[in-house]
Amino acid sequence: MIDFVPILYKEGYTVLDTKMQKIVRDISNLCIGVNSNLELSRDFAEAVGIQLKRLGINAIVYGTLDTLSKDDKNPLDRFSTSPYITVKMLELMGEGFANAGIYPIVDGRGEIDEKVIETLISRKIYLPIYVEGKEKMEYLKNLGYNTAFYSEEGPLYGKEITFNWASEKSYDIEKLREKILKGSIVILNPEGHGVSINDPKSDAKVLVFSTDAWLLELAKGVESGENPATGRRVW
């Protein structure tokens, strides 16, 4: 069930603002960011976008402009400690949402890692940004990031939401969810013991992102050394 939080009302457009794991159970930004196959994030975003489009949603606030830090209070909301991986995820997911006809708006609220902005600019990737207000918009523009900006009040700068198409592809979201979870089993601490669920700060040996029984069985195999880890430790 989607935690439906519309934030923008402009000539009938509806924007969804919620955590990714509330759209598809257990699939947080960090879960996607540690996956062995980053390209899956594009398919995932398109699959989610197709469903959102059918619900009448026109745009989504997704991702982050921040990177993971040791003292992060919301580690599941970050993709990686790396600004390069963060930008790659923003790009791939943005493509997926756009392919589905959902206008992608990157979440620029809260802390921002300026290296993420530098990487976006160096790669000439200019995605729309959702900000708290004009002060944050001016901050980003002063860093050289000139794009479309949106806030609770509506568009601050740039074009309106204009996507009027829908994807004709068909995805099995549950199978895609399982594929992502299976590819995101991470060795946290080679000398540790046990399996941590959604806690990258744990002293456990293995990290997974769901309590699904089949995934915990795979994680135990990784812990025992019977199976290799499938995800990448990004911190």
Stockholm file with secondary structure:
# STOCKHOLM 1.0

chainA/1-235         MIDFVPILYKEGYTVLDTKMQKIVRDISNLCIGVNSNLELSRDFAEAVGIQLKRLGINAIVYGTLDTLSKDDKNPLDRFSTSPYITVKMLELMGEGFANAGIYPIVDGRGEIDEKVIETLISRKIYLPIYVEGKEKMEYLKNLGYNTAFYSEEGPLYGKEITFNWASEKSYDIEKLREKILKGSIVILNPEGHGVSINDPKSDAKVLVFSTDAWLLELAKGVESGENPATGRRVW
#=GR chainA/1-235 SS CCCCCBCCCBTTBCEEESCGGGTTTTCCHHHHHTCSCTTHHHHHHHHHHHHHHHTTCCEEEECCSCCCCTTCSCGGGCCCSCHHHHHHHHHHHHHHHHHTTCEEEEECCSCCCHHHHHHHHHTTCCCCEECSSHHHHHHHHHTTCCCCEEETTEEEESCCCCCCCCCCCCCCHHHHHHHHHHTCCEESCTTCCSEEESCTTCCSSEEESCCCHHHHHHHHHHHHTSSCCCSCCCC
#=GC SS_cons         CCCCCBCCCBTTBCEEESCGGGTTTTCCHHHHHTCSCTTHHHHHHHHHHHHHHHTTCCEEEECCSCCCCTTCSCGGGCCCSCHHHHHHHHHHHHHHHHHTTCEEEEECCSCCCHHHHHHHHHTTCCCCEECSSHHHHHHHHHTTCCCCEEETTEEEESCCCCCCCCCCCCCCHHHHHHHHHHTCCEESCTTCCSEEESCTTCCSSEEESCCCHHHHHHHHHHHHTSSCCCSCCCC
//
